[in-house]
Structure formats: C-alpha cells, structure tokens
Amino acid sequence: MEQEPALCQAILFSDYVIREKGTDRLSIINSFNKLYFPHFPCLTPPFFLSIFLTHLRGKIVSLDITARVEDPHSGHVLASCSGKIGFPVDGPSIEETTILDLTLPVTPFLVSQQGIYSVVILVNNEKIGERILPVLLLPPSFGVHSVLKPPPAPLQ
C-alpha cells in the first residue's frame, strides 16, 4: 500500500519558542497572526515558525523540512529556512498518529509593501501546508513602541 502524504496540522508564528528539556514540551511565546509596520519597505523582526506534522508512518530515515515566505501574486520567495531531521536507523517505525512538533527560525527579511503573504511548508520537497501572513500598515491607534521594540537578547 502506498503511503499517503504527510499533513501539516498547524503553522504558528511567535517571537520565541522554548523546548523544555525534561518533558520536550514547547512554550510558544508572543504568538501572532499578523505583522504591523509604520511604513514600507520594512525589515521584519526575526521570528519562529512552529509546525506540527502528522500522518508520517513506517520506517523513515530523515525528513527535509523547508518553510518559505512567498508573495502569492508574483511567486517571489521573501524568506526561506530549512532543516533536516534524522531518525535512528535501528529505531522503531513511526506510527501514523504520531505528531512531530518542529520549530524553525525565520531571519529578518525585506517586505516592500503591505499585503497578504503565504507561508508554505515543504517536506522532502512536497508541499504539505500553507497559511497566510498578513503584513499590514500600522493603524494610528496602535502604539509604535510595542511593535518595533527589539526583542530582548536570548538567554544564555
């Protein structure tokens, strides 16, 4: 029987993600659904993508994960990040109900104009998920200081 493709159950945006060492739980800090800026062009702050994959099964040696921020009108890729996950060769098979939670850092990228951008997730070069990332002009009622304040230095 042919294996069905992996599914991406969720794509979350956040300022920080902490993985607890003992429990392997994620703390997703300052999650958001939109980015606001006082003017364009602008440089985004760094942020994290947390993705949740399921429907993987059987013996998997490795997975290549790629995330791209794209302009859906032109197809231009504004940012891209990737990683490779290896699994022990002698490890158990992956159950179909297993959910892998993965975190990818997105480095700052230039946005030339406001709009609705797409974040696309690829596993082994196959598109498995997508969600929108609205990048909008800051409304006058919002405080500029909270949006543009640089994040604190990472904990050592």
N, C-alpha and C positions, 0 to 999 in steps of 0.2 A: 504494500500500500504506500502510495506517495505521501510524503509529509506535507501537511498544509503549512502555509507561511506563518512566520511569527507575527504576533499582533502587538501593537503599542497601545496599552490601556490608558496611559496618561503622559502628558508632557507638561511639566510645571516650570515656571520661571521664578527665581529667587535671587536675593543678594548673596546669600551664603547657604551652605549645606554642611552639616556636621554629621559624620557617621560615628556612632558610639562603638567603642572598641569591643566591649563585652557582649552586647546584645545585637550588634550590627544594625541597630535602628538608625533611621535618618531623622535629623532635626532640620526642617526646612525653614529658613529664617528670612523674613521680609518677602514673602511671596507676592507676586504682582501679575496682572494680566495686560497692562498697557505701560508704555513709556511716554513721558511728557517732557517737552523741551521748550524753552522760551523762544528759540529761533532755529532756523535751518540754514545751511547744513549744521550738523552737530555730531559729536562723538559720543557714543553710548558709554555708560559705565560698564565695567566687567560684571557679568552675572553668571548664574549657573542654570543648566537645564537638568532636571531630574526626570528620567524616563523610566517607565515600568513596562517590561516586556513579558509576554506570556505566550503560550502555545508553542513553546520550544519543546522538543521531546527527542528521546533517543540519545545516541552517543554523539556528542558534539565536542570537537577538539578545540575550536576557537570561534569567536564571533568578531567581525569587524563592524564597529558602530561609527556612524557619521551623522552629524547634525549640521544642517545648513540653514542660514537665514537668507531667504530669497525675496526678490521683488517679483510678485506673481505676474505683473504686467509685462516685464521685459525678460524675466528668467535670470537676471543677473544675481550672482551669489555675493551678498554683502559680507558674510562671515561664514566660516566653516570650522568645525572642531571634530576630532575623531579619537577613537581609542580601540584597542584590541583586548579582548578578554580571552584568556586561555583557561582551559579546564584540564584537570589531571587525566592523562591517558588511561590510567587504571581506575579512575573514579567511576561512580555509579552513573547510570543513564539519567537524563533529565526527564522528570515527569511533566506531562502536558499541563498540569495545573500549577507548576512552579512559576512564581513571578520573580523576575530579576529586576532589582531597582538599581539603576545606574545613574551616575552624576557626571556631567561634562561641563568644564568651564568654557565660557564664551568670552573671548577677549574683546576689548573695545573695538567698535567698527564705525565707519562714517555713514551717516544717513543724510542724503542730500535734500530730502523733502518728506513732509509728513505723509503717512499712508498706512495701508494695511499690508503688512509683510507676512510671509509664510515661514514657519519653522518646519523643516522636513527632516524626518528621521529615516536613515537607511541602515539596514542590517545586511551585511555581505552584499552590498551594493543594490539591495532591493528596498524600494520604498515601503515602509510599514506603518508610518504615521505622519500626521501633519496637523498643525494648528496655527491660528493666526496670531500675530503680534502687532497690535495697533501701535503706531508711533505718531503721537499727536502733538499739536501746538498746546502749550501750557495755558489753561484758561486764566484770565486775570484774577479770578477769585482764589486761585491756589497760591501758596507761598513758594517763591522761588527757592528759598534756602533749603527746604526739605527735599526737593527733587534733585538739586545739583550738589548737595553736600557730599563730599567724597566719603567712601566707606572707611571705617577705621582700619588700621593696619592688622593683618592676620595675626592670630595668637601663635606664639612660638612654643 
